[in-house]
């Protein structure tokens, strides 16, 4: 599927192509990016907590968590991502720390999200 929104900046930019594998509720982990159905819409957000047969998610650039979702409501787990036809590797080590810093900046610095959408190459530097 193609990403449309900016709630997952910098990890996922609008226009990124995302590939999901079927989700196994018992294998879900905090930190995974998942695809869930919310009413008639699809949402791609990161798992921030798992408890009582449900998950809590949040977009990386958003301040507030989403309402809890039952684990069996997860449609898929992100397994691959590409941007402008180039596959993107998962963030590990120092790249993961840069991504965490970028997420914090997007949540807490007014106007940062708008800049990230307008100048997507800046997000690439933080990925």
N, C-alpha and C positions, 0 to 999 in steps of 0.2 A: 504494500500500500504506500501511498505518497503522503508524507506529513503535510498538514495544512496550517496548523497553529504555531504559536511561538512560546507556548507554556513550557516546553522542554529545552529551551535554549540554555546553555550552549551545546548540549549533547546532541540534540536533534534540531535542525533548522527547517523552516518551511521549504518544502520541495524535496527533502531527503526521501530516498526510497527505503522502506523498512520491510524486513522479512521476519515473520513470526513462526515459531513452532507451537504445536498444540501444548497447552498448559496442563501439567499434572499437579493438582492441588497440593499433594504431599511434598512436591519438590520445589514449591515456591520459596524464594529467599528474599530477605530485605536487600534492597539495592538493585534488584532486577527491574527492567523496564517491561511493562506488561500492557496488553491490549484488553480493555474491558468495554462492555456495552453499558451505556448509561441511558436509559430510556431508548430512544431511537438513534442515538448518536454513539460513535466509537470514541474512546479516549485512550491515549497512550501516555502513561505516567509511570513514575518510579515507585516501587513498594517501599514504604517507610516503616511499616510495622505489620506484624502478623499476630493475631490473637483470636481465640474463640471461633475458629472456623472461618475467619474473615481477614481481609487485608485492608490496610489504609494506604492510600497513594497520594502523591503530590507531584505537580509539575515542577521541574527543577528551578524555574524562574518565578514560581509563585510562592507567596508567603503562607498561605493557608492549605491545610490538608483537605482532601476530598472526603466525603462521607464514606464510612466503611462499606466494603463490597464483599459478598460471600466468595470464598475461594473458588467455588464451582462456577462463579460468574466471570472468571478470567478466561478470555478466549485464546490468548497466546502469550508467549514470552519472546522478546526480541532476540534474534539469533544473528542477524546480519543487517548492515546499513551501508548505503552508498550515497554519495553526494556528487552531483554532476557526473555521474557515470563511474566515479572512483570508489572502490570499496574502502570503508573506514575500519581500522582495527579497533578493538575494544580498548578502553583507557585502563592502563595499569601503571603502577609505580608513580614517577613524577608527573606523568600525564594525568593520572587520577587526582593528584593533589591540585593541579591547575584547574581541572574541571570543578572540583569542590569549591575552590576560590571563586571561580567564575559564577557558579550557581549562587553563592552567597552575595556577590556583587549585584547580580541581576535581581535578587529578592530585596535588597536593602538600599540600593542607590537609585534615587528617583531618576527616571529617564534612561536608565541603562538598558532596559529591555527594548525600548524604541530604537536606540543606537544599534543594538545587536541585530535587529531586524533590518535596519536601513543599511548597515555595513556588515554583511555576513562574513567577510574575510576576517574581521576582528575575532569572531567566535572561533574560526579555524585556528587562530594563534593560541587560543586558550584550550583547545581540545587536546 
